[in-house]
Amino acid sequence: MKYIILFLVLFSFNAQANENWPPEFEKFCKVYMVYVNKFPMHFAAGCCDFNHPSNDIQKIEYLGDKFKKEECV
C-alpha cells in the first residue's frame, strides 16, 4: 500500500495533461477518477480534472509552491 501511495504522489507532481498525451493517459484518467470520486479525501484528481474538489488542498500555497492550472496545459 505504501508503494501505491508513493507512486500516486510522484505521478501527481509529474503528470501534465494536454493534447500531446497519448490515449493511455485518457484511459488512466477515466479509471483513476473512479477512485478519486469514491475516496476524495485520499486521492487528488490532479490534471485529470483540475477543478475537482479533491485538488483544493493542493491549490493552497505552501512554502511558495501551489498547484496551478498552467501545470496542466
Predicted model as a PDB file, atoms N, CA, C, CB and O in Angstrom, pLDDT in the B-factor column:
MODEL        1                                                                  
ATOM      1  N   MET A   1       0.827  -1.189   0.000  1.00 61.00           N  
ATOM      2  CA  MET A   1       0.000   0.000   0.000  1.00 61.00           C  
ATOM      3  C   MET A   1       0.875   1.258   0.000  1.00 61.00           C  
ATOM      4  CB  MET A   1      -0.942  -0.005   1.212  1.00 61.00           C  
ATOM      5  O   MET A   1       0.537   2.258  -0.634  1.00 61.00           O  
ATOM      6  N   LYS A   2       2.002   1.196   0.718  1.00 58.00           N  
ATOM      7  CA  LYS A   2       2.897   2.355   0.756  1.00 58.00           C  
ATOM      8  C   LYS A   2       3.404   2.698  -0.640  1.00 58.00           C  
ATOM      9  CB  LYS A   2       4.082   2.089   1.697  1.00 58.00           C  
ATOM     10  O   LYS A   2       3.536   3.871  -0.991  1.00 58.00           O  
ATOM     11  N   TYR A   3       3.686   1.672  -1.427  1.00 60.00           N  
ATOM     12  CA  TYR A   3       4.240   1.906  -2.748  1.00 60.00           C  
ATOM     13  C   TYR A   3       3.210   2.489  -3.707  1.00 60.00           C  
ATOM     14  CB  TYR A   3       4.795   0.622  -3.308  1.00 60.00           C  
ATOM     15  O   TYR A   3       3.549   3.282  -4.584  1.00 60.00           O  
ATOM     16  N   ILE A   4       1.957   2.094  -3.538  1.00 63.00           N  
ATOM     17  CA  ILE A   4       0.895   2.650  -4.383  1.00 63.00           C  
ATOM     18  C   ILE A   4       0.733   4.143  -4.082  1.00 63.00           C  
ATOM     19  CB  ILE A   4      -0.453   1.893  -4.153  1.00 63.00           C  
ATOM     20  O   ILE A   4       0.611   4.954  -5.000  1.00 63.00           O  
ATOM     21  N   ILE A   5       0.733   4.494  -2.819  1.00 62.00           N  
ATOM     22  CA  ILE A   5       0.594   5.896  -2.429  1.00 62.00           C  
ATOM     23  C   ILE A   5       1.789   6.696  -2.933  1.00 62.00           C  
ATOM     24  CB  ILE A   5       0.464   6.028  -0.894  1.00 62.00           C  
ATOM     25  O   ILE A   5       1.625   7.804  -3.443  1.00 62.00           O  
ATOM     26  N   LEU A   6       2.983   6.143  -2.793  1.00 53.00           N  
ATOM     27  CA  LEU A   6       4.177   6.820  -3.285  1.00 53.00           C  
ATOM     28  C   LEU A   6       4.105   7.051  -4.794  1.00 53.00           C  
ATOM     29  CB  LEU A   6       5.422   6.010  -2.939  1.00 53.00           C  
ATOM     30  O   LEU A   6       4.440   8.132  -5.278  1.00 53.00           O  
ATOM     31  N   PHE A   7       3.666   6.030  -5.533  1.00 55.00           N  
ATOM     32  CA  PHE A   7       3.515   6.171  -6.979  1.00 55.00           C  
ATOM     33  C   PHE A   7       2.523   7.275  -7.327  1.00 55.00           C  
ATOM     34  CB  PHE A   7       3.064   4.849  -7.597  1.00 55.00           C  
ATOM     35  O   PHE A   7       2.789   8.088  -8.212  1.00 55.00           O  
ATOM     36  N   LEU A   8       1.393   7.310  -6.647  1.00 59.00           N  
ATOM     37  CA  LEU A   8       0.378   8.319  -6.946  1.00 59.00           C  
ATOM     38  C   LEU A   8       0.868   9.719  -6.608  1.00 59.00           C  
ATOM     39  CB  LEU A   8      -0.907   8.021  -6.183  1.00 59.00           C  
ATOM     40  O   LEU A   8       0.562  10.671  -7.326  1.00 59.00           O  
ATOM     41  N   VAL A   9       1.618   9.854  -5.534  1.00 55.00           N  
ATOM     42  CA  VAL A   9       2.161  11.165  -5.175  1.00 55.00           C  
ATOM     43  C   VAL A   9       3.155  11.617  -6.234  1.00 55.00           C  
ATOM     44  CB  VAL A   9       2.835  11.123  -3.783  1.00 55.00           C  
ATOM     45  O   VAL A   9       3.096  12.758  -6.692  1.00 55.00           O  
ATOM     46  N   LEU A  10       4.060  10.741  -6.626  1.00 53.00           N  
ATOM     47  CA  LEU A  10       5.036  11.101  -7.646  1.00 53.00           C  
ATOM     48  C   LEU A  10       4.370  11.394  -8.980  1.00 53.00           C  
ATOM     49  CB  LEU A  10       6.056   9.992  -7.812  1.00 53.00           C  
ATOM     50  O   LEU A  10       4.783  12.306  -9.696  1.00 53.00           O  
ATOM     51  N   PHE A  11       3.345  10.629  -9.314  1.00 58.00           N  
ATOM     52  CA  PHE A  11       2.642  10.860 -10.568  1.00 58.00           C  
ATOM     53  C   PHE A  11       1.933  12.203 -10.558  1.00 58.00           C  
ATOM     54  CB  PHE A  11       1.643   9.743 -10.831  1.00 58.00           C  
ATOM     55  O   PHE A  11       1.926  12.907 -11.568  1.00 58.00           O  
ATOM     56  N   SER A  12       1.337  12.567  -9.428  1.00 59.00           N  
ATOM     57  CA  SER A  12       0.596  13.833  -9.389  1.00 59.00           C  
ATOM     58  C   SER A  12       1.522  15.031  -9.556  1.00 59.00           C  
ATOM     59  CB  SER A  12      -0.175  13.957  -8.074  1.00 59.00           C  
ATOM     60  O   SER A  12       1.090  16.072 -10.051  1.00 59.00           O  
ATOM     61  N   PHE A  13       2.794  14.907  -9.154  1.00 51.00           N  
ATOM     62  CA  PHE A  13       3.722  16.001  -9.335  1.00 51.00           C  
ATOM     63  C   PHE A  13       4.284  16.060 -10.750  1.00 51.00           C  
ATOM     64  CB  PHE A  13       4.842  15.885  -8.346  1.00 51.00           C  
ATOM     65  O   PHE A  13       4.703  17.125 -11.203  1.00 51.00           O  
ATOM     66  N   ASN A  14       4.298  14.940 -11.448  1.00 53.00           N  
ATOM     67  CA  ASN A  14       4.919  14.888 -12.769  1.00 53.00           C  
ATOM     68  C   ASN A  14       3.935  14.881 -13.922  1.00 53.00           C  
ATOM     69  CB  ASN A  14       5.774  13.689 -12.864  1.00 53.00           C  
ATOM     70  O   ASN A  14       4.326  15.127 -15.063  1.00 53.00           O  
ATOM     71  N   ALA A  15       2.687  14.609 -13.657  1.00 51.00           N  
ATOM     72  CA  ALA A  15       1.710  14.472 -14.741  1.00 51.00           C  
ATOM     73  C   ALA A  15       1.214  15.834 -15.197  1.00 51.00           C  
ATOM     74  CB  ALA A  15       0.526  13.604 -14.296  1.00 51.00           C  
ATOM     75  O   ALA A  15       0.858  16.690 -14.386  1.00 51.00           O  
ATOM     76  N   GLN A  16       1.197  16.012 -16.485  1.00 50.00           N  
ATOM     77  CA  GLN A  16       0.639  17.222 -17.073  1.00 50.00           C  
ATOM     78  C   GLN A  16      -0.222  16.789 -18.254  1.00 50.00           C  
ATOM     79  CB  GLN A  16       1.767  18.233 -17.517  1.00 50.00           C  
ATOM     80  O   GLN A  16       0.286  16.291 -19.259  1.00 50.00           O  
ATOM     81  N   ALA A  17      -1.516  16.984 -18.120  1.00 49.00           N  
ATOM     82  CA  ALA A  17      -2.436  16.547 -19.169  1.00 49.00           C  
ATOM     83  C   ALA A  17      -2.560  17.635 -20.227  1.00 49.00           C  
ATOM     84  CB  ALA A  17      -3.825  16.203 -18.578  1.00 49.00           C  
ATOM     85  O   ALA A  17      -2.886  18.781 -19.918  1.00 49.00           O  
ATOM     86  N   ASN A  18      -2.302  17.274 -21.449  1.00 54.00           N  
ATOM     87  CA  ASN A  18      -2.501  18.200 -22.559  1.00 54.00           C  
ATOM     88  C   ASN A  18      -2.772  17.397 -23.823  1.00 54.00           C  
ATOM     89  CB  ASN A  18      -1.266  19.132 -22.746  1.00 54.00           C  
ATOM     90  O   ASN A  18      -2.899  16.174 -23.772  1.00 54.00           O  
ATOM     91  N   GLU A  19      -2.860  18.083 -24.954  1.00 58.00           N  
ATOM     92  CA  GLU A  19      -3.201  17.403 -26.194  1.00 58.00           C  
ATOM     93  C   GLU A  19      -2.090  16.477 -26.674  1.00 58.00           C  
ATOM     94  CB  GLU A  19      -3.516  18.416 -27.264  1.00 58.00           C  
ATOM     95  O   GLU A  19      -2.327  15.659 -27.563  1.00 58.00           O  
ATOM     96  N   ASN A  20      -0.898  16.576 -26.122  1.00 62.00           N  
ATOM     97  CA  ASN A  20       0.208  15.721 -26.537  1.00 62.00           C  
ATOM     98  C   ASN A  20       0.244  14.376 -25.810  1.00 62.00           C  
ATOM     99  CB  ASN A  20       1.504  16.439 -26.315  1.00 62.00           C  
ATOM    100  O   ASN A  20       1.064  13.517 -26.135  1.00 62.00           O  
ATOM    101  N   TRP A  21      -0.634  14.193 -24.838  1.00 64.00           N  
ATOM    102  CA  TRP A  21      -0.643  12.929 -24.109  1.00 64.00           C  
ATOM    103  C   TRP A  21      -1.205  11.826 -24.992  1.00 64.00           C  
ATOM    104  CB  TRP A  21      -1.465  13.051 -22.808  1.00 64.00           C  
ATOM    105  O   TRP A  21      -2.111  12.063 -25.790  1.00 64.00           O  
ATOM    106  N   PRO A  22      -0.675  10.640 -24.853  1.00 73.00           N  
ATOM    107  CA  PRO A  22      -1.198   9.501 -25.617  1.00 73.00           C  
ATOM    108  C   PRO A  22      -2.573   9.087 -25.095  1.00 73.00           C  
ATOM    109  CB  PRO A  22      -0.222   8.307 -25.547  1.00 73.00           C  
ATOM    110  O   PRO A  22      -2.970   9.510 -24.010  1.00 73.00           O  
ATOM    111  N   PRO A  23      -3.293   8.281 -25.838  1.00 80.00           N  
ATOM    112  CA  PRO A  23      -4.623   7.833 -25.400  1.00 80.00           C  
ATOM    113  C   PRO A  23      -4.584   7.064 -24.075  1.00 80.00           C  
ATOM    114  CB  PRO A  23      -5.250   6.958 -26.473  1.00 80.00           C  
ATOM    115  O   PRO A  23      -5.598   6.969 -23.383  1.00 80.00           O  
ATOM    116  N   GLU A  24      -3.426   6.521 -23.728  1.00 84.00           N  
ATOM    117  CA  GLU A  24      -3.319   5.786 -22.471  1.00 84.00           C  
ATOM    118  C   GLU A  24      -3.577   6.693 -21.272  1.00 84.00           C  
ATOM    119  CB  GLU A  24      -1.942   5.142 -22.351  1.00 84.00           C  
ATOM    120  O   GLU A  24      -4.125   6.246 -20.264  1.00 84.00           O  
ATOM    121  N   PHE A  25      -3.185   7.970 -21.374  1.00 81.00           N  
ATOM    122  CA  PHE A  25      -3.416   8.889 -20.265  1.00 81.00           C  
ATOM    123  C   PHE A  25      -4.908   9.127 -20.078  1.00 81.00           C  
ATOM    124  CB  PHE A  25      -2.688  10.221 -20.502  1.00 81.00           C  
ATOM    125  O   PHE A  25      -5.389   9.202 -18.947  1.00 81.00           O  
ATOM    126  N   GLU A  26      -5.636   9.244 -21.171  1.00 84.00           N  
ATOM    127  CA  GLU A  26      -7.088   9.421 -21.067  1.00 84.00           C  
ATOM    128  C   GLU A  26      -7.728   8.200 -20.424  1.00 84.00           C  
ATOM    129  CB  GLU A  26      -7.708   9.677 -22.454  1.00 84.00           C  
ATOM    130  O   GLU A  26      -8.637   8.330 -19.604  1.00 84.00           O  
ATOM    131  N   LYS A  27      -7.259   7.021 -20.792  1.00 89.00           N  
ATOM    132  CA  LYS A  27      -7.778   5.792 -20.174  1.00 89.00           C  
ATOM    133  C   LYS A  27      -7.447   5.768 -18.688  1.00 89.00           C  
ATOM    134  CB  LYS A  27      -7.198   4.538 -20.870  1.00 89.00           C  
ATOM    135  O   LYS A  27      -8.283   5.406 -17.860  1.00 89.00           O  
ATOM    136  N   PHE A  28      -6.212   6.158 -18.359  1.00 89.00           N  
ATOM    137  CA  PHE A  28      -5.807   6.208 -16.965  1.00 89.00           C  
ATOM    138  C   PHE A  28      -6.713   7.152 -16.176  1.00 89.00           C  
ATOM    139  CB  PHE A  28      -4.343   6.649 -16.849  1.00 89.00           C  
ATOM    140  O   PHE A  28      -7.162   6.810 -15.081  1.00 89.00           O  
ATOM    141  N   CYS A  29      -6.983   8.334 -16.725  1.00 88.00           N  
ATOM    142  CA  CYS A  29      -7.824   9.303 -16.023  1.00 88.00           C  
ATOM    143  C   CYS A  29      -9.227   8.765 -15.780  1.00 88.00           C  
ATOM    144  CB  CYS A  29      -7.901  10.599 -16.811  1.00 88.00           C  
ATOM    145  O   CYS A  29      -9.799   8.979 -14.711  1.00 88.00           O  
ATOM    146  N   LYS A  30      -9.782   8.071 -16.763  1.00 90.00           N  
ATOM    147  CA  LYS A  30     -11.122   7.510 -16.583  1.00 90.00           C  
ATOM    148  C   LYS A  30     -11.154   6.528 -15.426  1.00 90.00           C  
ATOM    149  CB  LYS A  30     -11.591   6.823 -17.863  1.00 90.00           C  
ATOM    150  O   LYS A  30     -12.073   6.559 -14.609  1.00 90.00           O  
ATOM    151  N   VAL A  31     -10.163   5.662 -15.352  1.00 92.00           N  
ATOM    152  CA  VAL A  31     -10.110   4.671 -14.276  1.00 92.00           C  
ATOM    153  C   VAL A  31      -9.754   5.335 -12.953  1.00 92.00           C  
ATOM    154  CB  VAL A  31      -9.092   3.568 -14.607  1.00 92.00           C  
ATOM    155  O   VAL A  31     -10.365   5.039 -11.926  1.00 92.00           O  
ATOM    156  N   TYR A  32      -8.780   6.223 -12.970  1.00 90.00           N  
ATOM    157  CA  TYR A  32      -8.321   6.883 -11.746  1.00 90.00           C  
ATOM    158  C   TYR A  32      -9.421   7.734 -11.127  1.00 90.00           C  
ATOM    159  CB  TYR A  32      -7.097   7.748 -12.037  1.00 90.00           C  
ATOM    160  O   TYR A  32      -9.560   7.764  -9.904  1.00 90.00           O  
ATOM    161  N   MET A  33     -10.203   8.424 -11.949  1.00 91.00           N  
ATOM    162  CA  MET A  33     -11.256   9.293 -11.421  1.00 91.00           C  
ATOM    163  C   MET A  33     -12.343   8.510 -10.697  1.00 91.00           C  
ATOM    164  CB  MET A  33     -11.873  10.101 -12.543  1.00 91.00           C  
ATOM    165  O   MET A  33     -13.018   9.059  -9.826  1.00 91.00           O  
ATOM    166  N   VAL A  34     -12.524   7.248 -11.040  1.00 92.00           N  
ATOM    167  CA  VAL A  34     -13.478   6.409 -10.299  1.00 92.00           C  
ATOM    168  C   VAL A  34     -13.041   6.341  -8.838  1.00 92.00           C  
ATOM    169  CB  VAL A  34     -13.572   4.970 -10.920  1.00 92.00           C  
ATOM    170  O   VAL A  34     -13.867   6.482  -7.936  1.00 92.00           O  
ATOM    171  N   TYR A  35     -11.748   6.125  -8.602  1.00 92.00           N  
ATOM    172  CA  TYR A  35     -11.237   6.042  -7.237  1.00 92.00           C  
ATOM    173  C   TYR A  35     -11.200   7.401  -6.561  1.00 92.00           C  
ATOM    174  CB  TYR A  35      -9.853   5.433  -7.234  1.00 92.00           C  
ATOM    175  O   TYR A  35     -11.431   7.495  -5.355  1.00 92.00           O  
ATOM    176  N   VAL A  36     -10.916   8.453  -7.313  1.00 91.00           N  
ATOM    177  CA  VAL A  36     -10.923   9.795  -6.732  1.00 91.00           C  
ATOM    178  C   VAL A  36     -12.333  10.146  -6.268  1.00 91.00           C  
ATOM    179  CB  VAL A  36     -10.410  10.843  -7.755  1.00 91.00           C  
ATOM    180  O   VAL A  36     -12.506  10.699  -5.182  1.00 91.00           O  
ATOM    181  N   ASN A  37     -13.328   9.835  -7.068  1.00 90.00           N  
ATOM    182  CA  ASN A  37     -14.712  10.134  -6.681  1.00 90.00           C  
ATOM    183  C   ASN A  37     -15.180   9.261  -5.526  1.00 90.00           C  
ATOM    184  CB  ASN A  37     -15.642   9.949  -7.871  1.00 90.00           C  
ATOM    185  O   ASN A  37     -16.020   9.676  -4.728  1.00 90.00           O  
ATOM    186  N   LYS A  38     -14.642   8.064  -5.438  1.00 91.00           N  
ATOM    187  CA  LYS A  38     -15.031   7.150  -4.363  1.00 91.00           C  
ATOM    188  C   LYS A  38     -14.341   7.528  -3.053  1.00 91.00           C  
ATOM    189  CB  LYS A  38     -14.692   5.697  -4.742  1.00 91.00           C  
ATOM    190  O   LYS A  38     -14.947   7.423  -1.986  1.00 91.00           O  
ATOM    191  N   PHE A  39     -13.085   7.964  -3.120  1.00 89.00           N  
ATOM    192  CA  PHE A  39     -12.300   8.322  -1.943  1.00 89.00           C  
ATOM    193  C   PHE A  39     -11.684   9.714  -2.120  1.00 89.00           C  
ATOM    194  CB  PHE A  39     -11.194   7.268  -1.688  1.00 89.00           C  
ATOM    195  O   PHE A  39     -10.466   9.825  -2.261  1.00 89.00           O  
ATOM    196  N   PRO A  40     -12.498  10.780  -2.117  1.00 80.00           N  
ATOM    197  CA  PRO A  40     -11.973  12.116  -2.431  1.00 80.00           C  
ATOM    198  C   PRO A  40     -10.990  12.673  -1.392  1.00 80.00           C  
ATOM    199  CB  PRO A  40     -13.116  13.071  -2.576  1.00 80.00           C  
ATOM    200  O   PRO A  40     -10.196  13.555  -1.718  1.00 80.00           O  
ATOM    201  N   MET A  41     -11.028  12.185  -0.173  1.00 83.00           N  
ATOM    202  CA  MET A  41     -10.107  12.683   0.845  1.00 83.00           C  
ATOM    203  C   MET A  41      -8.754  11.972   0.793  1.00 83.00           C  
ATOM    204  CB  MET A  41     -10.723  12.521   2.227  1.00 83.00           C  
ATOM    205  O   MET A  41      -7.804  12.396   1.450  1.00 83.00           O  
ATOM    206  N   HIS A  42      -8.667  10.906   0.025  1.00 87.00           N  
ATOM    207  CA  HIS A  42      -7.433  10.123  -0.034  1.00 87.00           C  
ATOM    208  C   HIS A  42      -6.680  10.297  -1.353  1.00 87.00           C  
ATOM    209  CB  HIS A  42      -7.748   8.661   0.177  1.00 87.00           C  
ATOM    210  O   HIS A  42      -5.468  10.086  -1.402  1.00 87.00           O  
ATOM    211  N   PHE A  43      -7.370  10.672  -2.404  1.00 88.00           N  
ATOM    212  CA  PHE A  43      -6.746  10.853  -3.713  1.00 88.00           C  
ATOM    213  C   PHE A  43      -7.067  12.244  -4.236  1.00 88.00           C  
ATOM    214  CB  PHE A  43      -7.224   9.768  -4.714  1.00 88.00           C  
ATOM    215  O   PHE A  43      -8.115  12.808  -3.922  1.00 88.00           O  
ATOM    216  N   ALA A  44      -6.172  12.785  -5.024  1.00 87.00           N  
ATOM    217  CA  ALA A  44      -6.409  14.074  -5.680  1.00 87.00           C  
ATOM    218  C   ALA A  44      -6.503  13.843  -7.184  1.00 87.00           C  
ATOM    219  CB  ALA A  44      -5.276  15.104  -5.342  1.00 87.00           C  
ATOM    220  O   ALA A  44      -5.760  13.037  -7.744  1.00 87.00           O  
ATOM    221  N   ALA A  45      -7.409  14.547  -7.823  1.00 87.00           N  
ATOM    222  CA  ALA A  45      -7.630  14.362  -9.255  1.00 87.00           C  
ATOM    223  C   ALA A  45      -6.453  14.849 -10.090  1.00 87.00           C  
ATOM    224  CB  ALA A  45      -8.888  15.084  -9.680  1.00 87.00           C  
ATOM    225  O   ALA A  45      -6.236  14.353 -11.196  1.00 87.00           O  
ATOM    226  N   GLY A  46      -5.699  15.800  -9.585  1.00 85.00           N  
ATOM    227  CA  GLY A  46      -4.542  16.313 -10.327  1.00 85.00           C  
ATOM    228  C   GLY A  46      -4.963  16.921 -11.647  1.00 85.00           C  
ATOM    229  O   GLY A  46      -5.947  17.658 -11.710  1.00 85.00           O  
ATOM    230  N   CYS A  47      -4.228  16.620 -12.698  1.00 84.00           N  
ATOM    231  CA  CYS A  47      -4.505  17.191 -14.011  1.00 84.00           C  
ATOM    232  C   CYS A  47      -5.634  16.474 -14.744  1.00 84.00           C  
ATOM    233  CB  CYS A  47      -3.258  17.157 -14.853  1.00 84.00           C  
ATOM    234  O   CYS A  47      -6.081  16.942 -15.790  1.00 84.00           O  
ATOM    235  N   CYS A  48      -6.099  15.353 -14.216  1.00 86.00           N  
ATOM    236  CA  CYS A  48      -7.228  14.676 -14.860  1.00 86.00           C  
ATOM    237  C   CYS A  48      -8.471  15.568 -14.820  1.00 86.00           C  
ATOM    238  CB  CYS A  48      -7.516  13.316 -14.171  1.00 86.00           C  
ATOM    239  O   CYS A  48      -9.246  15.599 -15.776  1.00 86.00           O  
ATOM    240  N   ASP A  49      -8.660  16.291 -13.717  1.00 85.00           N  
ATOM    241  CA  ASP A  49      -9.772  17.235 -13.581  1.00 85.00           C  
ATOM    242  C   ASP A  49      -9.323  18.332 -12.614  1.00 85.00           C  
ATOM    243  CB  ASP A  49     -11.093  16.516 -13.069  1.00 85.00           C  
ATOM    244  O   ASP A  49      -9.465  18.198 -11.398  1.00 85.00           O  
ATOM    245  N   PHE A  50      -8.788  19.405 -13.163  1.00 83.00           N  
ATOM    246  CA  PHE A  50      -8.180  20.454 -12.337  1.00 83.00           C  
ATOM    247  C   PHE A  50      -9.169  21.057 -11.342  1.00 83.00           C  
ATOM    248  CB  PHE A  50      -7.617  21.553 -13.223  1.00 83.00           C  
ATOM    249  O   PHE A  50      -8.781  21.379 -10.220  1.00 83.00           O  
ATOM    250  N   ASN A  51     -10.424  21.215 -11.721  1.00 85.00           N  
ATOM    251  CA  ASN A  51     -11.408  21.882 -10.866  1.00 85.00           C  
ATOM    252  C   ASN A  51     -12.121  20.934  -9.909  1.00 85.00           C  
ATOM    253  CB  ASN A  51     -12.427  22.579 -11.719  1.00 85.00           C  
ATOM    254  O   ASN A  51     -13.090  21.331  -9.262  1.00 85.00           O  
ATOM    255  N   HIS A  52     -11.669  19.714  -9.810  1.00 86.00           N  
ATOM    256  CA  HIS A  52     -12.270  18.744  -8.891  1.00 86.00           C  
ATOM    257  C   HIS A  52     -12.012  19.185  -7.447  1.00 86.00           C  
ATOM    258  CB  HIS A  52     -11.699  17.311  -9.142  1.00 86.00           C  
ATOM    259  O   HIS A  52     -10.921  19.666  -7.142  1.00 86.00           O  
ATOM    260  N   PRO A  53     -12.999  19.031  -6.550  1.00 87.00           N  
ATOM    261  CA  PRO A  53     -12.821  19.458  -5.148  1.00 87.00           C  
ATOM    262  C   PRO A  53     -11.635  18.789  -4.442  1.00 87.00           C  
ATOM    263  CB  PRO A  53     -14.082  19.168  -4.368  1.00 87.00           C  
ATOM    264  O   PRO A  53     -11.116  19.338  -3.470  1.00 87.00           O  
ATOM    265  N   SER A  54     -11.206  17.632  -4.906  1.00 85.00           N  
ATOM    266  CA  SER A  54     -10.082  16.955  -4.254  1.00 85.00           C  
ATOM    267  C   SER A  54      -8.764  17.695  -4.455  1.00 85.00           C  
ATOM    268  CB  SER A  54      -9.954  15.539  -4.779  1.00 85.00           C  
ATOM    269  O   SER A  54      -7.790  17.409  -3.758  1.00 85.00           O  
ATOM    270  N   ASN A  55      -8.714  18.633  -5.386  1.00 83.00           N  
ATOM    271  CA  ASN A  55      -7.498  19.407  -5.629  1.00 83.00           C  
ATOM    272  C   ASN A  55      -7.400  20.649  -4.754  1.00 83.00           C  
ATOM    273  CB  ASN A  55      -7.432  19.810  -7.076  1.00 83.00           C  
ATOM    274  O   ASN A  55      -6.388  21.348  -4.797  1.00 83.00           O  
ATOM    275  N   ASP A  56      -8.422  20.937  -3.965  1.00 82.00           N  
ATOM    276  CA  ASP A  56      -8.430  22.172  -3.180  1.00 82.00           C  
ATOM    277  C   ASP A  56      -7.238  22.272  -2.239  1.00 82.00           C  
ATOM    278  CB  ASP A  56      -9.711  22.269  -2.386  1.00 82.00           C  
ATOM    279  O   ASP A  56      -6.681  23.356  -2.065  1.00 82.00           O  
ATOM    280  N   ILE A  57      -6.844  21.172  -1.637  1.00 79.00           N  
ATOM    281  CA  ILE A  57      -5.709  21.200  -0.717  1.00 79.00           C  
ATOM    282  C   ILE A  57      -4.425  21.511  -1.468  1.00 79.00           C  
ATOM    283  CB  ILE A  57      -5.580  19.862   0.027  1.00 79.00           C  
ATOM    284  O   ILE A  57      -3.571  22.236  -0.958  1.00 79.00           O  
ATOM    285  N   GLN A  58      -4.275  20.971  -2.678  1.00 80.00           N  
ATOM    286  CA  GLN A  58      -3.069  21.225  -3.455  1.00 80.00           C  
ATOM    287  C   GLN A  58      -3.006  22.665  -3.960  1.00 80.00           C  
ATOM    288  CB  GLN A  58      -2.996  20.264  -4.627  1.00 80.00           C  
ATOM    289  O   GLN A  58      -1.920  23.173  -4.240  1.00 80.00           O  
ATOM    290  N   LYS A  59      -4.138  23.318  -4.077  1.00 81.00           N  
ATOM    291  CA  LYS A  59      -4.167  24.690  -4.587  1.00 81.00           C  
ATOM    292  C   LYS A  59      -3.780  25.716  -3.520  1.00 81.00           C  
ATOM    293  CB  LYS A  59      -5.549  25.011  -5.127  1.00 81.00           C  
ATOM    294  O   LYS A  59      -3.554  26.884  -3.839  1.00 81.00           O  
ATOM    295  N   ILE A  60      -3.702  25.286  -2.253  1.00 80.00           N  
ATOM    296  CA  ILE A  60      -3.297  26.188  -1.178  1.00 80.00           C  
ATOM    297  C   ILE A  60      -1.784  26.337  -1.234  1.00 80.00           C  
ATOM    298  CB  ILE A  60      -3.763  25.658   0.224  1.00 80.00           C  
ATOM    299  O   ILE A  60      -1.057  25.347  -1.321  1.00 80.00           O  
ATOM    300  N   GLU A  61      -1.321  27.563  -1.186  1.00 72.00           N  
ATOM    301  CA  GLU A  61       0.127  27.807  -1.280  1.00 72.00           C  
ATOM    302  C   GLU A  61       0.817  27.327  -0.015  1.00 72.00           C  
ATOM    303  CB  GLU A  61       0.423  29.310  -1.513  1.00 72.00           C  
ATOM    304  O   GLU A  61       0.399  27.647   1.097  1.00 72.00           O  
ATOM    305  N   TYR A  62       1.871  26.559  -0.201  1.00 73.00           N  
ATOM    306  CA  TYR A  62       2.671  26.061   0.919  1.00 73.00           C  
ATOM    307  C   TYR A  62       4.138  26.216   0.554  1.00 73.00           C  
ATOM    308  CB  TYR A  62       2.327  24.568   1.254  1.00 73.00           C  
ATOM    309  O   TYR A  62       4.602  25.629  -0.424  1.00 73.00           O  
ATOM    310  N   LEU A  63       4.857  26.990   1.322  1.00 74.00           N  
ATOM    311  CA  LEU A  63       6.272  27.265   1.080  1.00 74.00           C  
ATOM    312  C   LEU A  63       6.517  27.788  -0.334  1.00 74.00           C  
ATOM    313  CB  LEU A  63       7.095  26.006   1.316  1.00 74.00           C  
ATOM    314  O   LEU A  63       7.502  27.422  -0.976  1.00 74.00           O  
ATOM    315  N   GLY A  64       5.627  28.636  -0.809  1.00 72.00           N  
ATOM    316  CA  GLY A  64       5.798  29.269  -2.106  1.00 72.00           C  
ATOM    317  C   GLY A  64       5.436  28.411  -3.301  1.00 72.00           C  
ATOM    318  O   GLY A  64       5.675  28.810  -4.440  1.00 72.00           O  
ATOM    319  N   ASP A  65       4.867  27.246  -3.067  1.00 77.00           N  
ATOM    320  CA  ASP A  65       4.531  26.346  -4.176  1.00 77.00           C  
ATOM    321  C   ASP A  65       3.071  25.944  -4.065  1.00 77.00           C  
ATOM    322  CB  ASP A  65       5.449  25.088  -4.179  1.00 77.00           C  
ATOM    323  O   ASP A  65       2.609  25.545  -2.996  1.00 77.00           O  
ATOM    324  N   LYS A  66       2.348  26.048  -5.166  1.00 79.00           N  
ATOM    325  CA  LYS A  66       0.967  25.580  -5.188  1.00 79.00           C  
ATOM    326  C   LYS A  66       0.649  25.041  -6.588  1.00 79.00           C  
ATOM    327  CB  LYS A  66      -0.021  26.727  -4.790  1.00 79.00           C  
ATOM    328  O   LYS A  66       1.360  25.311  -7.556  1.00 79.00           O  
ATOM    329  N   PHE A  67      -0.430  24.280  -6.659  1.00 79.00           N  
ATOM    330  CA  PHE A  67      -0.857  23.625  -7.884  1.00 79.00           C  
ATOM    331  C   PHE A  67      -1.562  24.650  -8.762  1.00 79.00           C  
ATOM    332  CB  PHE A  67      -1.784  22.413  -7.582  1.00 79.00           C  
ATOM    333  O   PHE A  67      -2.570  25.229  -8.356  1.00 79.00           O  
ATOM    334  N   LYS A  68      -1.035  24.878  -9.969  1.00 79.00           N  
ATOM    335  CA  LYS A  68      -1.585  25.901 -10.861  1.00 79.00           C  
ATOM    336  C   LYS A  68      -2.123  25.262 -12.133  1.00 79.00           C  
ATOM    337  CB  LYS A  68      -0.516  26.956 -11.206  1.00 79.00           C  
ATOM    338  O   LYS A  68      -1.657  24.205 -12.557  1.00 79.00           O  
ATOM    339  N   LYS A  69      -3.101  25.912 -12.727  1.00 76.00           N  
ATOM    340  CA  LYS A  69      -3.721  25.446 -13.962  1.00 76.00           C  
ATOM    341  C   LYS A  69      -2.681  25.329 -15.097  1.00 76.00           C  
ATOM    342  CB  LYS A  69      -4.858  26.402 -14.373  1.00 76.00           C  
ATOM    343  O   LYS A  69      -2.789  24.450 -15.952  1.00 76.00           O  
ATOM    344  N   GLU A  70      -1.688  26.214 -15.095  1.00 75.00           N  
ATOM    345  CA  GLU A  70      -0.682  26.205 -16.156  1.00 75.00           C  
ATOM    346  C   GLU A  70       0.136  24.906 -16.168  1.00 75.00           C  
ATOM    347  CB  GLU A  70       0.251  27.401 -15.996  1.00 75.00           C  
ATOM    348  O   GLU A  70       0.706  24.542 -17.196  1.00 75.00           O  
ATOM    349  N   GLU A  71       0.193  24.218 -15.041  1.00 73.00           N  
ATOM    350  CA  GLU A  71       0.936  22.961 -14.969  1.00 73.00           C  
ATOM    351  C   GLU A  71       0.236  21.855 -15.773  1.00 73.00           C  
ATOM    352  CB  GLU A  71       1.102  22.527 -13.503  1.00 73.00           C  
ATOM    353  O   GLU A  71       0.863  20.863 -16.145  1.00 73.00           O  
ATOM    354  N   CYS A  72      -1.033  22.028 -16.031  1.00 74.00           N  
ATOM    355  CA  CYS A  72      -1.814  21.000 -16.723  1.00 74.00           C  
ATOM    356  C   CYS A  72      -2.003  21.301 -18.206  1.00 74.00           C  
ATOM    357  CB  CYS A  72      -3.164  20.853 -16.064  1.00 74.00           C  
ATOM    358  O   CYS A  72      -2.765  20.604 -18.875  1.00 74.00           O  
ATOM    359  N   VAL A  73      -1.353  22.287 -18.719  1.00 63.00           N  
ATOM    360  CA  VAL A  73      -1.527  22.643 -20.122  1.00 63.00           C  
ATOM    361  C   VAL A  73      -0.573  21.881 -20.993  1.00 63.00           C  
ATOM    362  CB  VAL A  73      -1.339  24.125 -20.326  1.00 63.00           C  
ATOM    363  O   VAL A  73      -0.577  22.055 -22.212  1.00 63.00           O  
TER     364      VAL A  73                                                      
ENDMDL                                                                          
END                                                                             
